[in-house]
């Protein structure tokens, strides 16, 4: 990853545009141009995998398949898979700053179905699809079948499908379903083709311009996922794919109940017996999407919080040992040294710190955590940073700087102003971004909300809540010349360009 670079954290869904959600279209290419113009090196995004109930990219139907909400409709129009009148007069939502996922679910599907239909009768397209199927045979067919059967059962979660033989992958039952659901299976294959074709074109454009993509890899998969369906032996689950134990984190200063994530827990003994084959495969596939991988909840590899699935709160769980360095040694032996950032936030004990040191991955530093008041032993204060780290004002899980600052006590605000040498009248976002870019950390990542100096309502995610997250979008007019100039100036001043 090299020395002194910087970038911007901004998920694809948050890009501007008039189709209800950010996508792989023109606004994404414009964003790459903005990164180049302001001398950045990295574009950090959230997971590109599918989203389900709650719209979280951390709860996916597949560890590999792409989120079809990100397919750009105007590109499909240019390719001839859609026509102008298909898009005329459609309502994609009336708030340009918020994604309306429920509405998009209704509006986009008929359009994608029409595009798939046009695609499937084109001879050249059929050849391209055949190649895509061959190149992705390790996951594509299973995923398309899983989604088609899920729809057949009214979108119910895997564990609630009406036919237990389908849950358990009975051969005769599957053969019958494949035959009956052939059209839906084809739909899911073609939309994955659209997704990967568009993403690879955008990523190539970014890479050619000198911009690298930092992508997020959630540690866990969803209970309602193709992995749970096809490879239940990798999880602590029963014959009907019901998790016996689920993931979360214990109660802390942010939550009395802890965070109940509900993801199935890995059977690490089973993974060990295979030489961690699935993890090696997952890393390999993830590296096709991103240039650098940020592994979410790195702590879970040293030890993890395990909650009995019969409980509905994370309060009553136990710490269990994770695979530790052995997993990363196996990955390194198979794939070499990988560009990985460890999300080492939350409850980090000696065991987790040792694992980070053993892997030699850079960890994360959060400026907001440091500036919580004049606490001389707070190692998130910039004067304690080491160069082998990635520094942020906050992540997608934290408040944006303006919201964070408003919530501080008067004493802590005064301390923050002093620490950042904030000038009279200077926006607090700029004071923190200056401080961030001045740190010794090799990489500094600014959130787009802070670059745009946006209020608390632009926060991307409040952990442990459902229904209001992952919705924020920027509008093109928010990115003014003075904001670009400020970013470029601090990038050059602190030698990150």
PAKEKE-35707 format. One record per residue (C-alpha): x, y, z; residue in one letter. Coordinates in steps of 0.5 Angstrom, whole numbers, plus 500, padded with zeros to 3 digits. Layout:
BEGIN
XYZA/...
***
This chain:
BEGIN
500500500X/506505501X/507511504X/503517506X/496517502X/489519502X/482517500X/475518501X/470514504X/463514500X/459508498X/456507491X/449508494X/450515496X/452518489X/448523486X/443522481X/436522479X/434514479X/433514486X/440511488X/447511487X/450507481X/455505477X/453510472X/456517470X/456520477X/461514479X/466516474X/465523476X/467521483X/473518480X/475525477X/474528483X/478524487X/484525481X/483532481X/484533489X/490528489X/487522492X/489515492X/483511495X/476510494X/473507500X/466503499X/462499503X/460491501X/458491494X/454484496X/447484496X/442487501X/436484504X/431486510X/434492513X/438494507X/444493510X/450491506X/453487512X/447482511X/448479504X/444473501X/451471498X/458473500X/460473493X/454476488X/453483487X/448488489X/443489483X/441496486X/447498483X/446496476X/446503472X/439503468X/442509463X/448504461X/443498460X/439504456X/446505452X/447498451X/440497448X/437493453X/432498455X/429503451X/427511453X/420510454X/421504459X/424510464X/420515462X/415518468X/418513473X/418515480X/424513483X/423517490X/422525491X/428526496X/434526493X/438526499X/435519501X/434512498X/427509498X/429502498X/422500498X/420504492X/426501488X/424494490X/418495486X/420500480X/427497478X/425489478X/420490472X/426494468X/431489470X/427484467X/425487461X/433488460X/434481461X/429479456X/432483451X/439481453X/437473452X/435474445X/441477443X/446472440X/453476442X/450477449X/449469450X/456468448X/458473453X/453470458X/456463457X/463465458X/461469465X/457463467X/464459466X/468464469X/464464475X/461457476X/464456483X/458460485X/453463480X/449457479X/448456486X/446463488X/441464482X/438458484X/437460491X/434467489X/429463485X/427458490X/427464495X/422468491X/418462489X/417461497X/415468497X/421471499X/421468506X/428466509X/431460508X/429457514X/422458513X/421455506X/415451505X/418445503X/424442508X/426438502X/428444498X/432447504X/435440505X/437440498X/434434496X/436432489X/429430486X/426437489X/432441486X/431438479X/424440479X/425447482X/430448477X/426446471X/420450474X/424456475X/428456469X/426463467X/427466474X/434463475X/436466468X/434473471X/439472477X/445470472X/444475467X/443481473X/449478476X/453479469X/450486468X/453488475X/460485474X/460488467X/459495470X/463494476X/469492472X/469497467X/468503473X/474499477X/478499471X/477507469X/479508477X/485504477X/487507470X/487514473X/491512479X/485511484X/485504488X/478501491X/478499498X/472495499X/469492506X/469485507X/464483513X/467477517X/460474517X/455471512X/447472513X/443466516X/439467510X/444466505X/447461499X/453459503X/448457509X/444453504X/450449500X/455449505X/452448512X/457444515X/461451515X/457453521X/454451527X/447450525X/442444525X/439440519X/434445517X/440450516X/437454523X/443457527X/445454533X/449460535X/449467533X/454473533X/454480536X/458484541X/456484549X/453490552X/458496552X/458504554X/453504547X/448499549X/446495555X/443489551X/449489546X/449488539X/445482537X/447481529X/444474528X/449472523X/451464524X/457463527X/462459524X/464452526X/472453526X/474446527X/470444520X/474450517X/481448520X/480441517X/479443510X/485448511X/481454511X/479453504X/473457504X/476463506X/482462501X/476462496X/473468499X/479472499X/481470492X/474472490X/473479494X/480481491X/477481484X/472486486X/477491490X/484493490X/485493498X/480489503X/478492509X/476486514X/470488518X/470486526X/477483526X/477482533X/472476531X/478472529X/482472535X/475471539X/468472538X/462473542X/457467541X/450468543X/445462544X/440462538X/434461542X/436468546X/433475543X/439479546X/446479545X/447480553X/447473555X/453470550X/460468551X/467469549X/469463544X/476463541X/477464534X/482461529X/487466530X/493467526X/493460523X/487462518X/491468516X/498464515X/493459511X/491465506X/498468506X/501461504X/496460498X/495467496X/501471498X/501478502X/495481501X/493488501X/489488508X/486493513X/484490519X/478494523X/480493530X/475497533X/470496539X/473491545X/480490543X/484486548X/491483548X/489477544X/486481539X/492486539X/497480538X/493478532X/494484529X/501485530X/502477528X/499479521X/502485520X/496488518X/495496519X/489497524X/484503524X/485510528X/478514529X/479521531X/472522534X/474517539X/481520541X/477527542X/472525547X/476529552X/483531555X/484523557X/492522557X/491515556X/487515550X/491512544X/486514539X/489521540X/493523534X/500524538X/499516539X/498514532X/504510529X/505510521X/503503520X/495505521X/489508517X/486514520X/479516520X/475522522X/469516523X/467511519X/460509516X/458507523X/460513527X/456520527X/459525522X/463530525X/458536525X/453531529X/459529533X/461535535X/454538537X/453532542X/460534546X/460537552X/462544552X/469542556X/470537550X/468542545X/474547547X/479541548X/477539541X/478546538X/485547542X/487540540X/486542532X/488549533X/481551530X/481558527X/475563529X/470561524X/473555521X/468549520X/469544525X/469539519X/475542516X/479543523X/478535524X/480534517X/486538517X/488534523X/487527520X/491529514X/497531518X/497525522X/503520521X/498515519X/500512512X/493513510X/488518512X/481517509X/476522510X/468521509X/464525504X/459527509X/465531512X/468534506X/461537504X/461539511X/454536512X/449536519X/448530523X/442527519X/447525513X/449519518X/450513514X/449508520X/447507527X/449500529X/443496532X/437500529X/433498523X/429502518X/433509517X/440506515X/444506509X/440511506X/444518505X/445521498X/449527496X/447531491X/452534485X/451541487X/454540494X/461539492X/463546491X/469548488X/472551495X/470544498X/475541493X/480546493X/480545501X/481537500X/487538495X/490543499X/491539505X/493533501X/498537498X/500540505X/501534508X/504530503X/499525501X/498527494X/
***
